[in-house]
Amino acid sequence: QVQLVESGGGLVQAGGSLRLSCVASGINFSIYTMGWYRQAPGKQRELVATITTAASTNYADSVKGRFTISRDNAKNTVYLQMNSLNPEDTAVYYCNAGRAFIGATYWGKGTLVTVSS
């Protein structure tokens, strides 16, 4: 059974930082592209950042220079360091594991990030 469990969300003031973690189980973590997505109230889910098996990263324009995605294959964990947070970053953040070659994709249940002004 595949599980992705996010943690690290919470309430933070504008300008602050948070570090999200996602621990995966039930998959061969090292061969999956990992990603963070977010969904704000009333909006569609959007890509935040991805990291490939070769540790190549991709970011949404809105978070470039502020967020950093990383992975630790030994711990089956992907991280999202979020700095200089602003109220527009308020959303539920979801962890994703994907392997396009076989059409596999898995989602966590999300962790809420609230940024106050």
C-alpha positions in Angstrom: 0.0 0.0 0.0 1.4 3.3 -1.1 1.4 6.1 1.4 2.6 9.7 1.2 2.4 11.6 4.5 3.0 15.3 4.6 3.9 17.3 7.7 5.3 20.7 8.6 2.3 22.9 7.7 1.0 25.6 10.0 0.3 29.2 10.6 3.1 31.7 9.9 3.4 35.4 9.4 4.2 37.0 6.1 7.9 37.0 5.6 8.4 33.8 7.6 9.5 30.3 6.7 8.2 26.8 6.9 9.7 23.4 5.9 7.4 20.8 4.6 8.3 17.1 4.6 6.7 14.1 2.8 7.6 10.6 3.8 6.8 7.9 1.2 6.2 4.2 1.8 5.2 1.3 -0.4 7.1 2.6 -3.4 10.7 2.4 -4.6 11.1 6.1 -3.7 14.4 6.6 -5.6 12.9 5.9 -9.0 9.9 8.4 -8.7 9.8 12.0 -9.6 8.5 13.8 -6.5 6.6 17.0 -6.4 4.7 19.5 -4.3 1.4 20.9 -5.5 -0.9 23.3 -3.7 -4.6 24.2 -3.8 -5.9 27.5 -2.5 -9.5 28.0 -1.5 -11.6 28.3 -4.6 -8.7 27.6 -7.0 -7.4 24.6 -8.9 -4.5 22.6 -7.7 -1.3 23.9 -9.1 2.3 22.8 -9.4 4.7 24.2 -6.9 7.9 22.3 -7.5 9.2 19.0 -8.8 12.4 17.0 -8.4 13.4 14.2 -10.6 15.3 11.0 -9.8 18.5 12.8 -11.0 17.7 15.7 -8.6 16.8 18.1 -11.4 14.3 20.6 -10.1 11.5 22.7 -11.6 9.6 25.5 -9.9 6.5 27.5 -10.6 7.4 31.1 -11.4 5.5 32.4 -8.4 7.9 30.5 -6.0 11.2 30.7 -7.8 13.9 32.1 -5.5 11.8 31.6 -2.4 11.1 27.8 -2.3 13.6 24.9 -2.5 12.7 21.3 -3.1 15.0 18.5 -2.1 15.0 14.8 -1.5 16.7 12.3 0.7 16.4 8.9 -0.9 17.8 7.1 2.1 14.9 8.5 4.2 12.2 8.2 1.4 11.5 11.9 2.0 11.0 15.0 -0.1 11.2 18.4 1.4 10.0 21.9 0.5 11.7 24.8 2.2 9.6 27.8 1.9 11.0 31.3 2.6 9.7 34.8 2.3 6.1 33.5 2.6 3.3 35.8 1.6 -0.5 35.4 2.1 -0.8 34.3 -1.6 1.0 31.1 -0.5 -1.8 30.1 1.7 -3.1 26.7 0.5 -3.2 23.0 1.2 0.1 21.6 0.0 0.1 18.1 -1.5 3.0 15.7 -2.0 3.0 13.7 -5.3 5.0 10.7 -6.5 5.0 10.1 -10.2 6.5 7.7 -12.7 5.2 8.7 -16.1 6.7 5.7 -17.9 4.2 3.4 -16.2 1.5 6.0 -15.6 1.8 5.8 -11.9 0.9 8.8 -9.7 0.2 8.9 -6.0 -0.9 11.8 -3.7 -0.7 12.6 0.0 -3.6 14.0 1.9 -2.1 17.4 2.2 -0.9 19.8 4.9 -2.4 23.3 5.4 -0.1 26.3 5.2 -1.7 29.6 6.3 0.3 32.8 5.9 -1.1 35.8 7.8 -0.5 39.4 6.7 
